Amino acid sequence: SSYASTATRLDVRRLQLPRLPLDAQRGYGDRFRALDEFERALRLAGRLGEQLVRGMYDGLTDGTVAPD
């Protein structure tokens, strides 16, 4: 006999999902939004840092930035 033939079927109509109180849901939502904003800011800082470094390389190469 195979495993698939002996597996128990799950009745999704009988499932119970835990529900958080509305205040707790709002708290999670606030934290997820704040984390998303932080991630966006980090990505922007990374892009700006890359632009700065490229500009410094270019400036050193073309003489517009002194090495000292």
Beta strands, then each sheet from edge to edge (+ up, - down):
end
